[in-house]
Amino acid sequence: MNRDTRDRRGTAASKESLLKRIQALAFAKTETELYLDAHPDCAAALEYYRNIVRELKARMDEYEGVAGTIRQENENGERWSWVNKPWPWQLGVED
Amino acid sequence: MWIYEKKLQYPVKIKNPNPRLAGVIISQLGGPDGELAAATRYLNQRYTMPSGEAIAMLTDIGSEELGHVEMIGAILYQLTKNLTPEEIKAGGLDKYFVDHTLGIYPSSAAGVPFDAKYIASKGDAVADLVEDLAADAAITQTLPLLNIS
């Protein structure tokens, strides 16, 4: 029995739009990392990066609250829910 | 080392299987100019780069390419989901199926298994970085060709 007490409410559509926001932020983060690799002294880029990271962390925490763990160290239920489906290539196409 | 987050870099939600398209897109996974070649290239070239900046760049790009490997796998998985033997044959995937069924096997559309020969790693920054430029130009050529199916 799943005794994970985190809030599992949230429609599929709202989870999906939250995940899209996360994916957009994570992409901006990745691109900024590449820019910083070539411009490590660019203070403006570093500040931009920190702002993205801040919002991304908040959205990831929010997403994990409604959709379950996507970072292993955040498991806080009574069971290792990492093994649960859907895995990312099953999301939205499989029960 | 690597950390995995249980999400795709970009959503993949294909409702309609299409074996013929899968048979072409598989080159983007295991072909000479595919994502696995890109990841393998950058992650192996990085060790002998002369500057921390170059090492960082190749590490970060190579890691991102692994995320692309995953997305292509997701695309292929969804394009071939629940295909019947008739659909597999009609879609031109019968030769792939006999050796792999619907498993994801990194190979080219022509059936050539993924090969480290697709990359160069010479331990020389100029040779390696110029190879990266050539590889990127090749990818730019390949992507529009995926429409051929």
gemmi code that builds the backbone of each chain (N, CA, C; Angstrom):
import gemmi

chains = {
    "A": [
        ("MET", (0.861, -1.181, 0.000), (0.000, 0.000, 0.000), (0.901, 1.236, 0.000)),
        ("ASN", (0.538, 2.196, -0.780), (1.343, 3.403, -0.863), (0.973, 4.323, 0.286)),
        ("ARG", (1.908, 4.517, 1.223), (1.588, 5.345, 2.381), (2.269, 6.707, 2.290)),
        ("ASP", (2.669, 7.025, 1.074), (3.252, 8.330, 0.831), (2.168, 9.386, 1.089)),
        ("THR", (2.435, 10.288, 1.976), (1.388, 11.232, 2.371), (1.470, 12.553, 1.625)),
        ("ARG", (2.343, 12.627, 0.630), (2.404, 13.882, -0.121), (1.109, 14.103, -0.896)),
        ("ASP", (0.843, 15.338, -1.173), (-0.381, 15.711, -1.870), (-0.322, 15.249, -3.324)),
        ("ARG", (-1.226, 14.383, -3.691), (-1.227, 13.864, -5.059), (-2.299, 14.513, -5.920)),
        ("ARG", (-2.937, 15.536, -5.406), (-3.961, 16.185, -6.206), (-3.292, 17.015, -7.285)),
        ("GLY", (-4.097, 17.586, -8.120), (-3.537, 18.320, -9.255), (-3.949, 17.562, -10.485)),
        ("THR", (-4.552, 18.257, -11.411), (-5.018, 17.593, -12.619), (-3.822, 17.206, -13.475)),
        ("ALA", (-4.051, 16.289, -14.376), (-3.003, 15.895, -15.318), (-2.539, 17.107, -16.125)),
        ("ALA", (-3.490, 17.971, -16.465), (-3.141, 19.147, -17.281), (-2.258, 20.109, -16.508)),
        ("SER", (-2.548, 20.292, -15.216), (-1.742, 21.247, -14.450), (-0.353, 20.673, -14.186)),
        ("LYS", (-0.280, 19.343, -13.982), (1.042, 18.718, -13.835), (1.829, 18.883, -15.121)),
        ("GLU", (1.138, 18.702, -16.247), (1.809, 18.790, -17.544), (2.340, 20.198, -17.778)),
        ("SER", (1.537, 21.215, -17.438), (2.014, 22.574, -17.710), (3.134, 22.948, -16.749)),
        ("LEU", (3.107, 22.410, -15.527), (4.196, 22.655, -14.588), (5.480, 21.994, -15.096)),
        ("LEU", (5.357, 20.793, -15.602), (6.530, 20.108, -16.147), (7.093, 20.865, -17.347)),
        ("LYS", (6.220, 21.401, -18.195), (6.696, 22.181, -19.349), (7.461, 23.414, -18.889)),
        ("ARG", (6.974, 24.055, -17.820), (7.675, 25.222, -17.286), (9.062, 24.792, -16.791)),
        ("ILE", (9.104, 23.649, -16.109), (10.378, 23.117, -15.621), (11.316, 22.827, -16.782)),
        ("GLN", (10.786, 22.211, -17.830), (11.629, 21.872, -18.975), (12.161, 23.133, -19.664)),
        ("ALA", (11.337, 24.162, -19.721), (11.790, 25.431, -20.311), (12.894, 26.049, -19.457)),
        ("LEU", (12.703, 26.061, -18.140), (13.710, 26.624, -17.236), (14.996, 25.808, -17.286)),
        ("ALA", (14.866, 24.495, -17.309), (16.050, 23.632, -17.322), (16.826, 23.823, -18.618)),
        ("PHE", (16.120, 24.055, -19.718), (16.807, 24.316, -20.979), (17.568, 25.637, -20.918)),
        ("ALA", (16.915, 26.662, -20.371), (17.605, 27.952, -20.210), (18.828, 27.785, -19.312)),
        ("LYS", (18.685, 26.964, -18.283), (19.813, 26.697, -17.371), (20.965, 26.042, -18.126)),
        ("THR", (20.656, 25.022, -18.910), (21.698, 24.319, -19.677), (22.408, 25.270, -20.631)),
        ("GLU", (21.636, 26.074, -21.346), (22.243, 26.985, -22.311), (23.116, 28.019, -21.611)),
        ("THR", (22.662, 28.502, -20.452), (23.444, 29.492, -19.712), (24.735, 28.864, -19.194)),
        ("GLU", (24.662, 27.593, -18.784), (25.877, 26.893, -18.349), (26.912, 26.861, -19.473)),
        ("LEU", (26.443, 26.583, -20.693), (27.377, 26.549, -21.823), (27.961, 27.926, -22.083)),
        ("TYR", (27.121, 28.950, -21.971), (27.611, 30.316, -22.159), (28.655, 30.657, -21.094)),
        ("LEU", (28.362, 30.306, -19.850), (29.296, 30.601, -18.753), (30.602, 29.836, -18.919)),
        ("ASP", (30.550, 28.631, -19.499), (31.785, 27.876, -19.746), (32.738, 28.690, -20.621)),
        ("ALA", (32.173, 29.467, -21.547), (33.007, 30.280, -22.433), (33.207, 31.699, -21.902)),
        ("HIS", (32.377, 32.109, -20.956), (32.458, 33.475, -20.422), (32.347, 33.433, -18.905)),
        ("PRO", (33.326, 32.809, -18.230), (33.170, 32.586, -16.785), (33.158, 33.873, -15.955)),
        ("ASP", (33.609, 34.973, -16.532), (33.634, 36.233, -15.775), (32.459, 37.140, -16.079)),
        ("CYS", (31.472, 36.649, -16.798), (30.330, 37.491, -17.154), (29.342, 37.545, -15.997)),
        ("ALA", (29.365, 38.657, -15.264), (28.546, 38.774, -14.054), (27.061, 38.762, -14.386)),
        ("ALA", (26.704, 39.353, -15.509), (25.290, 39.405, -15.887), (24.761, 37.997, -16.140)),
        ("ALA", (25.576, 37.177, -16.817), (25.149, 35.802, -17.093), (25.025, 35.011, -15.800)),
        ("LEU", (25.947, 35.260, -14.883), (25.913, 34.528, -13.606), (24.665, 34.897, -12.816)),
        ("GLU", (24.289, 36.167, -12.842), (23.085, 36.582, -12.124), (21.843, 35.979, -12.780)),
        ("TYR", (21.814, 36.024, -14.125), (20.719, 35.403, -14.875), (20.606, 33.925, -14.492)),
        ("TYR", (21.763, 33.278, -14.409), (21.798, 31.846, -14.080), (21.207, 31.598, -12.701)),
        ("ARG", (21.596, 32.405, -11.735), (21.098, 32.195, -10.373), (19.590, 32.376, -10.295)),
        ("ASN", (19.068, 33.350, -11.053), (17.611, 33.550, -11.065), (16.890, 32.329, -11.633)),
        ("ILE", (17.416, 31.784, -12.708), (16.818, 30.594, -13.295), (16.862, 29.436, -12.303)),
        ("VAL", (18.024, 29.233, -11.688), (18.172, 28.111, -10.762), (17.185, 28.234, -9.612)),
        ("ARG", (17.015, 29.468, -9.137), (16.096, 29.679, -8.009), (14.679, 29.260, -8.386)),
        ("GLU", (14.206, 29.731, -9.544), (12.840, 29.387, -9.935), (12.728, 27.897, -10.267)),
        ("LEU", (13.757, 27.365, -10.919), (13.720, 25.939, -11.290), (13.602, 25.069, -10.041)),
        ("LYS", (14.394, 25.372, -9.030), (14.324, 24.571, -7.791), (12.930, 24.622, -7.196)),
        ("ALA", (12.344, 25.821, -7.189), (11.000, 25.966, -6.611), (9.992, 25.150, -7.404)),
        ("ARG", (10.064, 25.209, -8.730), (9.102, 24.478, -9.568), (9.307, 22.980, -9.460)),
        ("MET", (10.577, 22.554, -9.324), (10.841, 21.113, -9.174), (10.241, 20.613, -7.866)),
        ("ASP", (10.430, 21.404, -6.788), (9.853, 20.998, -5.502), (8.332, 20.913, -5.620)),
        ("GLU", (7.761, 21.904, -6.291), (6.308, 21.930, -6.470), (5.855, 20.702, -7.261)),
        ("TYR", (6.576, 20.406, -8.338), (6.222, 19.267, -9.185), (6.325, 17.957, -8.420)),
        ("GLU", (7.408, 17.801, -7.645), (7.568, 16.560, -6.887), (6.447, 16.414, -5.859)),
        ("GLY", (5.912, 17.536, -5.391), (4.798, 17.474, -4.444), (3.544, 16.880, -5.045)),
        ("VAL", (3.334, 17.091, -6.352), (2.108, 16.562, -6.974), (2.332, 15.361, -7.866)),
        ("ALA", (3.567, 15.144, -8.321), (3.780, 14.075, -9.293), (4.750, 13.004, -8.822)),
        ("GLY", (5.332, 13.202, -7.653), (6.271, 12.199, -7.170), (7.711, 12.577, -7.459)),
        ("THR", (8.623, 11.794, -6.888), (10.054, 12.111, -6.915), (10.616, 12.048, -8.312)),
        ("ILE", (11.300, 13.103, -8.721), (12.108, 12.997, -9.941), (13.598, 13.162, -9.644)),
        ("ARG", (13.928, 13.437, -8.383), (15.334, 13.435, -7.934), (15.410, 12.447, -6.774)),
        ("GLN", (16.268, 11.454, -6.887), (16.263, 10.336, -5.942), (16.417, 10.783, -4.486)),
        ("GLU", (17.261, 11.811, -4.259), (17.518, 12.186, -2.862), (16.298, 12.814, -2.187)),
        ("ASN", (15.265, 13.115, -2.976), (14.074, 13.720, -2.388), (13.032, 12.705, -1.949)),
        ("GLU", (13.361, 11.436, -1.984), (12.429, 10.415, -1.519), (12.154, 10.634, -0.036)),
        ("ASN", (10.906, 10.884, 0.303), (10.585, 11.061, 1.718), (9.344, 10.281, 2.119)),
        ("GLY", (8.940, 9.323, 1.273), (7.823, 8.453, 1.643), (8.343, 7.262, 2.422)),
        ("GLU", (7.489, 6.282, 2.567), (7.892, 5.089, 3.308), (8.325, 3.972, 2.383)),
        ("ARG", (8.457, 4.323, 1.143), (8.773, 3.320, 0.129), (9.622, 4.026, -0.913)),
        ("TRP", (10.432, 3.287, -1.654), (11.313, 3.835, -2.690), (10.494, 4.032, -3.963)),
        ("SER", (9.864, 5.215, -4.058), (8.925, 5.431, -5.158), (9.621, 5.680, -6.492)),
        ("TRP", (10.938, 5.806, -6.479), (11.704, 5.963, -7.719), (11.329, 4.886, -8.735)),
        ("VAL", (11.010, 3.675, -8.228), (10.702, 2.569, -9.130), (9.341, 2.718, -9.810)),
        ("ASN", (8.540, 3.681, -9.373), (7.186, 3.806, -9.913), (7.189, 4.250, -11.363)),
        ("LYS", (6.178, 3.738, -12.102), (5.861, 4.338, -13.395), (4.952, 5.530, -13.137)),
        ("PRO", (4.802, 6.450, -14.126), (5.425, 6.387, -15.435), (6.871, 6.862, -15.433)),
        ("TRP", (7.710, 6.186, -16.186), (9.016, 6.720, -16.493), (8.834, 7.719, -17.630)),
        ("PRO", (9.833, 8.606, -17.822), (9.578, 9.776, -18.672), (9.054, 9.453, -20.080)),
        ("TRP", (9.445, 8.326, -20.668), (8.996, 8.020, -22.029), (7.609, 7.372, -22.034)),
        ("GLN", (7.050, 7.138, -20.840), (5.717, 6.574, -20.727), (4.686, 7.661, -20.398)),
        ("LEU", (5.171, 8.833, -19.982), (4.298, 9.878, -19.475), (3.357, 10.367, -20.557)),
        ("GLY", (2.075, 10.273, -20.281), (1.092, 10.786, -21.234), (0.731, 9.821, -22.326)),
        ("VAL", (1.442, 8.684, -22.405), (1.087, 7.715, -23.452), (0.762, 6.344, -22.897)),
        ("GLU", (0.876, 6.204, -21.596), (0.675, 4.891, -21.010), (0.036, 5.038, -19.655)),
        ("ASP", (-0.749, 4.065, -19.231), (-1.326, 4.118, -17.867), (-0.291, 3.719, -16.833)),
    ],
    "B": [
        ("MET", (30.857, 12.953, -12.656), (29.910, 11.849, -12.691), (28.535, 12.392, -13.059)),
        ("TRP", (27.577, 11.515, -13.096), (26.298, 11.948, -13.627), (25.157, 11.795, -12.649)),
        ("ILE", (24.234, 12.745, -12.729), (22.992, 12.689, -11.967), (21.859, 12.580, -12.982)),
        ("TYR", (20.886, 11.763, -12.687), (19.757, 11.604, -13.588), (18.513, 12.163, -12.925)),
        ("GLU", (17.796, 12.997, -13.662), (16.505, 13.477, -13.177), (15.422, 12.839, -14.026)),
        ("LYS", (14.368, 12.387, -13.360), (13.375, 11.539, -14.021), (12.409, 12.394, -14.838)),
        ("LYS", (12.947, 13.035, -15.872), (12.141, 13.806, -16.796), (12.930, 13.910, -18.088)),
        ("LEU", (12.195, 14.052, -19.206), (12.871, 14.280, -20.485), (13.244, 15.751, -20.591)),
        ("GLN", (14.253, 16.043, -21.400), (14.629, 17.449, -21.604), (13.478, 18.199, -22.278)),
        ("TYR", (12.756, 17.501, -23.165), (11.624, 18.102, -23.869), (10.566, 17.010, -23.995)),
        ("PRO", (9.262, 17.366, -23.901), (8.241, 16.303, -23.879), (8.207, 15.489, -25.172)),
        ("VAL", (7.942, 14.199, -25.027), (7.725, 13.322, -26.169), (6.409, 12.606, -25.931)),
        ("LYS", (5.402, 12.927, -26.739), (4.075, 12.316, -26.545), (3.519, 11.962, -27.914)),
        ("ILE", (3.859, 10.789, -28.413), (3.427, 10.364, -29.738), (2.277, 9.400, -29.581)),
        ("LYS", (1.123, 9.755, -30.124), (-0.060, 8.929, -29.926), (-0.173, 7.846, -30.992)),
        ("ASN", (0.373, 8.095, -32.180), (0.175, 7.174, -33.306), (1.485, 6.504, -33.708)),
        ("PRO", (1.595, 5.196, -33.470), (2.803, 4.496, -33.899), (3.036, 4.631, -35.405)),
        ("ASN", (4.297, 4.585, -35.800), (4.661, 4.727, -37.210), (5.986, 4.026, -37.432)),
        ("PRO", (5.940, 2.763, -37.805), (7.191, 2.001, -37.909), (8.125, 2.523, -38.984)),
        ("ARG", (7.570, 3.040, -40.078), (8.433, 3.532, -41.149), (9.243, 4.740, -40.680)),
        ("LEU", (8.591, 5.624, -39.962), (9.281, 6.796, -39.424), (10.345, 6.366, -38.414)),
        ("ALA", (10.002, 5.368, -37.598), (10.977, 4.875, -36.623), (12.226, 4.350, -37.321)),
        ("GLY", (12.008, 3.668, -38.434), (13.123, 3.095, -39.169), (14.074, 4.134, -39.737)),
        ("VAL", (13.611, 5.357, -39.899), (14.472, 6.456, -40.352), (15.072, 7.194, -39.156)),
        ("ILE", (14.245, 7.450, -38.163), (14.693, 8.238, -37.005), (15.772, 7.518, -36.208)),
        ("ILE", (15.827, 6.194, -36.325), (16.823, 5.457, -35.549), (18.249, 5.915, -35.864)),
        ("SER", (18.453, 6.469, -37.044), (19.792, 7.004, -37.342), (20.143, 8.166, -36.427)),
        ("GLN", (19.153, 8.884, -35.946), (19.431, 9.986, -35.034), (19.906, 9.466, -33.672)),
        ("LEU", (19.641, 8.186, -33.406), (20.149, 7.567, -32.192), (21.528, 6.956, -32.431)),
        ("GLY", (21.605, 6.007, -33.363), (22.810, 5.191, -33.467), (23.587, 5.353, -34.755)),
        ("GLY", (23.224, 6.353, -35.542), (23.895, 6.558, -36.812), (25.159, 7.385, -36.679)),
        ("PRO", (25.870, 7.583, -37.780), (27.161, 8.273, -37.732), (27.073, 9.715, -37.224)),
        ("ASP", (25.919, 10.366, -37.413), (25.768, 11.758, -36.984), (24.695, 11.882, -35.914)),
        ("GLY", (24.481, 10.805, -35.184), (23.406, 10.794, -34.190), (23.860, 11.264, -32.819)),
        ("GLU", (22.904, 11.207, -31.880), (23.137, 11.759, -30.542), (24.138, 10.921, -29.762)),
        ("LEU", (24.128, 9.598, -29.949), (25.064, 8.761, -29.202), (26.492, 9.035, -29.665)),
        ("ALA", (26.645, 9.262, -30.958), (27.964, 9.636, -31.468), (28.404, 10.962, -30.865)),
        ("ALA", (27.489, 11.907, -30.794), (27.828, 13.216, -30.240), (28.235, 13.093, -28.775)),
        ("ALA", (27.439, 12.395, -27.987), (27.754, 12.261, -26.565), (29.096, 11.560, -26.384)),
        ("THR", (29.295, 10.478, -27.120), (30.532, 9.700, -27.007), (31.734, 10.548, -27.406)),
        ("ARG", (31.564, 11.316, -28.465), (32.657, 12.164, -28.947), (33.071, 13.168, -27.869)),
        ("TYR", (32.149, 13.986, -27.420), (32.498, 15.063, -26.495), (32.982, 14.527, -25.163)),
        ("LEU", (32.320, 13.496, -24.641), (32.692, 12.998, -23.320), (34.043, 12.301, -23.341)),
        ("ASN", (34.487, 11.838, -24.477), (35.816, 11.240, -24.562), (36.907, 12.246, -24.920)),
        ("GLN", (36.556, 13.262, -25.707), (37.563, 14.267, -26.078), (37.948, 15.150, -24.896)),
        ("ARG", (37.056, 15.273, -23.913), (37.257, 16.302, -22.884), (38.491, 16.079, -22.028)),
        ("TYR", (38.933, 14.814, -21.878), (40.013, 14.538, -20.917), (41.313, 15.243, -21.280)),
        ("THR", (41.554, 15.386, -22.573), (42.845, 15.916, -23.001), (42.774, 17.363, -23.473)),
        ("MET", (41.671, 18.051, -23.171), (41.581, 19.467, -23.525), (42.540, 20.266, -22.639)),
        ("PRO", (43.135, 21.306, -23.184), (44.174, 22.023, -22.441), (43.647, 23.004, -21.386)),
        ("SER", (42.373, 23.414, -21.495), (41.897, 24.414, -20.542), (40.663, 23.895, -19.809)),
        ("GLY", (40.463, 24.410, -18.594), (39.267, 24.062, -17.824), (37.998, 24.471, -18.548)),
        ("GLU", (38.079, 25.608, -19.261), (36.896, 26.070, -20.003), (36.502, 25.066, -21.070)),
        ("ALA", (37.479, 24.537, -21.793), (37.175, 23.566, -22.857), (36.661, 22.266, -22.258)),
        ("ILE", (37.268, 21.842, -21.152), (36.795, 20.625, -20.482), (35.347, 20.810, -20.040)),
        ("ALA", (35.065, 21.976, -19.461), (33.698, 22.253, -18.989), (32.714, 22.216, -20.152)),
        ("MET", (33.089, 22.847, -21.253), (32.200, 22.920, -22.411), (31.892, 21.528, -22.945)),
        ("LEU", (32.929, 20.707, -23.140), (32.710, 19.367, -23.700), (31.949, 18.471, -22.717)),
        ("THR", (32.245, 18.623, -21.435), (31.504, 17.859, -20.420), (30.018, 18.216, -20.468)),
        ("ASP", (29.732, 19.532, -20.520), (28.336, 19.970, -20.440), (27.577, 19.648, -21.721)),
        ("ILE", (28.222, 19.817, -22.867), (27.546, 19.479, -24.113), (27.337, 17.967, -24.190)),
        ("GLY", (28.380, 17.206, -23.858), (28.255, 15.742, -23.887), (27.147, 15.242, -22.973)),
        ("SER", (27.030, 15.854, -21.804), (25.969, 15.452, -20.872), (24.603, 15.775, -21.451)),
        ("GLU", (24.482, 16.952, -22.065), (23.219, 17.313, -22.700), (22.876, 16.319, -23.808)),
        ("GLU", (23.881, 15.887, -24.561), (23.629, 14.925, -25.642), (23.083, 13.607, -25.111)),
        ("LEU", (23.511, 13.212, -23.905), (22.932, 11.997, -23.306), (21.427, 12.189, -23.099)),
        ("GLY", (21.030, 13.406, -22.736), (19.601, 13.701, -22.620), (18.896, 13.596, -23.966)),
        ("HIS", (19.629, 13.928, -25.034), (19.062, 13.785, -26.377), (18.952, 12.313, -26.766)),
        ("VAL", (19.971, 11.522, -26.398), (19.900, 10.069, -26.617), (18.601, 9.535, -26.019)),
        ("GLU", (18.303, 10.017, -24.815), (17.093, 9.548, -24.136), (15.826, 9.954, -24.904)),
        ("MET", (15.809, 11.173, -25.412), (14.608, 11.616, -26.134), (14.399, 10.808, -27.407)),
        ("ILE", (15.470, 10.501, -28.121), (15.317, 9.691, -29.334), (14.825, 8.297, -28.954)),
        ("GLY", (15.349, 7.758, -27.870), (14.854, 6.462, -27.389), (13.370, 6.520, -27.073)),
        ("ALA", (12.955, 7.612, -26.448), (11.541, 7.784, -26.129), (10.702, 7.857, -27.410)),
        ("ILE", (11.185, 8.591, -28.401), (10.479, 8.705, -29.683), (10.339, 7.330, -30.329)),
        ("LEU", (11.437, 6.580, -30.382), (11.403, 5.265, -31.032), (10.483, 4.318, -30.270)),
        ("TYR", (10.559, 4.358, -28.947), (9.691, 3.513, -28.115), (8.219, 3.789, -28.423)),
        ("GLN", (7.864, 5.081, -28.494), (6.461, 5.436, -28.723), (6.033, 5.171, -30.171)),
        ("LEU", (6.933, 5.329, -31.124), (6.588, 5.083, -32.528), (6.367, 3.600, -32.819)),
        ("THR", (6.898, 2.725, -31.958), (6.802, 1.294, -32.244), (5.946, 0.537, -31.229)),
        ("LYS", (5.263, 1.288, -30.380), (4.494, 0.664, -29.314), (3.381, -0.237, -29.853)),
        ("ASN", (3.330, -1.451, -29.366), (2.214, -2.360, -29.659), (2.025, -2.671, -31.137)),
        ("LEU", (3.073, -2.569, -31.918), (2.914, -2.884, -33.336), (2.660, -4.384, -33.517)),
        ("THR", (1.778, -4.699, -34.459), (1.566, -6.102, -34.805), (2.638, -6.529, -35.804)),
        ("PRO", (2.844, -7.830, -35.936), (3.817, -8.285, -36.949), (3.502, -7.759, -38.356)),
        ("GLU", (2.222, -7.641, -38.676), (1.853, -7.129, -40.004), (2.295, -5.680, -40.159)),
        ("GLU", (2.060, -4.888, -39.101), (2.446, -3.476, -39.158), (3.964, -3.328, -39.234)),
        ("ILE", (4.671, -4.194, -38.502), (6.133, -4.146, -38.513), (6.649, -4.418, -39.917)),
        ("LYS", (6.094, -5.454, -40.528), (6.556, -5.813, -41.872), (6.184, -4.728, -42.877)),
        ("ALA", (4.944, -4.249, -42.799), (4.494, -3.210, -43.737), (5.315, -1.938, -43.572)),
        ("GLY", (5.812, -1.712, -42.352), (6.589, -0.507, -42.084), (8.061, -0.657, -42.372)),
        ("GLY", (8.454, -1.819, -42.896), (9.858, -2.019, -43.264), (10.775, -2.311, -42.089)),
        ("LEU", (10.202, -2.705, -40.932), (11.037, -2.960, -39.754), (11.294, -4.453, -39.533)),
        ("ASP", (10.933, -5.299, -40.516), (11.044, -6.731, -40.258), (12.496, -7.156, -40.027)),
        ("LYS", (13.431, -6.558, -40.740), (14.829, -6.975, -40.559), (15.361, -6.531, -39.196)),
        ("TYR", (14.933, -5.396, -38.721), (15.318, -4.946, -37.374), (14.685, -5.866, -36.339)),
        ("PHE", (13.397, -6.181, -36.554), (12.623, -6.943, -35.579), (13.222, -8.324, -35.334)),
        ("VAL", (13.736, -8.967, -36.373), (14.209, -10.333, -36.205), (15.360, -10.393, -35.204)),
        ("ASP", (16.158, -9.334, -35.123), (17.294, -9.334, -34.203), (17.015, -8.606, -32.886)),
        ("HIS", (16.022, -7.719, -32.877), (15.843, -6.869, -31.690), (14.410, -6.803, -31.191)),
        ("THR", (13.475, -7.454, -31.861), (12.026, -7.234, -31.649), (11.798, -5.731, -31.525)),
        ("LEU", (11.080, -5.277, -30.522), (10.848, -3.835, -30.394), (11.805, -3.199, -29.386)),
        ("GLY", (12.892, -3.906, -29.079), (13.911, -3.313, -28.230), (14.603, -2.166, -28.941)),
        ("ILE", (15.102, -1.220, -28.174), (15.809, -0.078, -28.750), (17.287, -0.461, -28.866)),
        ("TYR", (17.775, -0.556, -30.100), (19.161, -0.961, -30.363), (19.838, 0.134, -31.181)),
        ("PRO", (20.861, 0.763, -30.651), (21.459, 1.891, -31.370), (22.111, 1.440, -32.674)),
        ("SER", (21.502, 1.850, -33.763), (22.015, 1.483, -35.072), (21.562, 2.558, -36.041)),
        ("SER", (22.000, 2.449, -37.285), (21.574, 3.420, -38.290), (20.328, 2.899, -38.995)),
        ("ALA", (19.713, 3.777, -39.778), (18.541, 3.385, -40.556), (18.885, 2.247, -41.510)),
        ("ALA", (20.152, 2.170, -41.930), (20.567, 1.092, -42.828), (20.894, -0.184, -42.069)),
        ("GLY", (20.806, -0.162, -40.739), (21.025, -1.375, -39.967), (22.454, -1.552, -39.469)),
        ("VAL", (23.289, -0.530, -39.600), (24.674, -0.631, -39.124), (24.710, -0.319, -37.628)),
        ("PRO", (25.218, -1.213, -36.813), (25.241, -0.931, -35.369), (26.118, 0.277, -35.057)),
        ("PHE", (25.783, 0.969, -33.977), (26.579, 2.122, -33.544), (28.043, 1.735, -33.408)),
        ("ASP", (28.913, 2.655, -33.772), (30.337, 2.327, -33.866), (31.178, 3.506, -33.390)),
        ("ALA", (32.172, 3.224, -32.558), (33.066, 4.297, -32.121), (33.856, 4.872, -33.290)),
        ("LYS", (33.903, 4.169, -34.391), (34.578, 4.724, -35.579), (33.924, 6.016, -36.057)),
        ("TYR", (32.684, 6.296, -35.601), (32.020, 7.537, -36.012), (32.667, 8.756, -35.387)),
        ("ILE", (33.483, 8.547, -34.343), (34.078, 9.703, -33.679), (35.580, 9.695, -33.877)),
        ("ALA", (36.166, 10.867, -33.661), (37.617, 10.958, -33.553), (37.946, 11.515, -32.178)),
        ("SER", (39.002, 10.999, -31.604), (39.485, 11.525, -30.332), (40.998, 11.404, -30.397)),
        ("LYS", (41.633, 12.526, -30.738), (43.045, 12.452, -31.112), (43.973, 12.973, -30.022)),
        ("GLY", (43.412, 13.485, -28.923), (44.268, 14.039, -27.881), (44.905, 15.363, -28.282)),
        ("ASP", (44.427, 15.929, -29.393), (44.954, 17.219, -29.847), (43.768, 18.170, -29.955)),
        ("ALA", (43.861, 19.300, -29.276), (42.701, 20.187, -29.156), (42.218, 20.680, -30.513)),
        ("VAL", (43.150, 21.020, -31.404), (42.741, 21.547, -32.709), (42.037, 20.462, -33.511)),
        ("ALA", (42.659, 19.280, -33.585), (42.049, 18.182, -34.346), (40.680, 17.843, -33.777)),
        ("ASP", (40.578, 17.749, -32.458), (39.318, 17.344, -31.842), (38.243, 18.401, -32.039)),
        ("LEU", (38.592, 19.662, -31.841), (37.575, 20.717, -31.953), (37.151, 20.917, -33.404)),
        ("VAL", (38.056, 20.761, -34.334), (37.672, 20.858, -35.748), (36.766, 19.686, -36.103)),
        ("GLU", (37.031, 18.508, -35.544), (36.136, 17.366, -35.749), (34.751, 17.680, -35.206)),
        ("ASP", (34.688, 18.376, -34.085), (33.389, 18.746, -33.516), (32.634, 19.679, -34.454)),
        ("LEU", (33.323, 20.626, -35.056), (32.694, 21.540, -36.013), (32.143, 20.760, -37.199)),
        ("ALA", (32.938, 19.822, -37.707), (32.501, 19.021, -38.858), (31.288, 18.178, -38.483)),
        ("ALA", (31.330, 17.614, -37.274), (30.214, 16.773, -36.838), (28.942, 17.592, -36.727)),
        ("ASP", (29.060, 18.806, -36.212), (27.885, 19.648, -36.065), (27.316, 20.054, -37.411)),
        ("ALA", (28.215, 20.316, -38.358), (27.757, 20.650, -39.716), (27.021, 19.464, -40.310)),
        ("ALA", (27.529, 18.261, -40.048), (26.890, 17.059, -40.590), (25.499, 16.883, -40.002)),
        ("ILE", (25.370, 17.129, -38.682), (24.067, 16.987, -38.038), (23.075, 17.961, -38.639)),
        ("THR", (23.548, 19.179, -38.912), (22.667, 20.183, -39.504), (22.146, 19.708, -40.851)),
        ("GLN", (22.977, 18.947, -41.568), (22.539, 18.380, -42.843), (21.505, 17.277, -42.631)),
        ("THR", (21.742, 16.445, -41.604), (20.950, 15.218, -41.445), (19.530, 15.504, -41.010)),
        ("LEU", (19.357, 16.478, -40.108), (18.047, 16.646, -39.484), (16.914, 16.850, -40.494)),
        ("PRO", (17.073, 17.722, -41.506), (15.958, 17.862, -42.458), (15.682, 16.583, -43.240)),
        ("LEU", (16.696, 15.724, -43.384), (16.525, 14.503, -44.163), (15.617, 13.499, -43.463)),
        ("LEU", (15.391, 13.688, -42.153), (14.525, 12.761, -41.437), (13.113, 12.803, -41.987)),
        ("ASN", (12.785, 13.835, -42.774), (11.462, 13.929, -43.380), (11.261, 12.923, -44.488)),
        ("ILE", (12.334, 12.240, -44.890), (12.258, 11.435, -46.099), (11.264, 10.307, -45.989)),
        ("SER", (10.993, 9.839, -44.760), (10.059, 8.723, -44.621), (8.644, 9.175, -44.942)),
    ],
}
model = gemmi.Model(1)
for chain_id, residues in chains.items():
    chain = gemmi.Chain(chain_id)
    for i, (resn, *xyz) in enumerate(residues, 1):
        res = gemmi.Residue()
        res.name, res.seqid = resn, gemmi.SeqId(i, " ")
        for name, pos in zip(("N", "CA", "C"), xyz):
            atom = gemmi.Atom()
            atom.name, atom.element = name, gemmi.Element(name[0])
            atom.pos, atom.b_iso = gemmi.Position(*pos), 0.0
            res.add_atom(atom)
        chain.add_residue(res)
    model.add_chain(chain)
structure = gemmi.Structure()
structure.add_model(model)
structure.setup_entities()
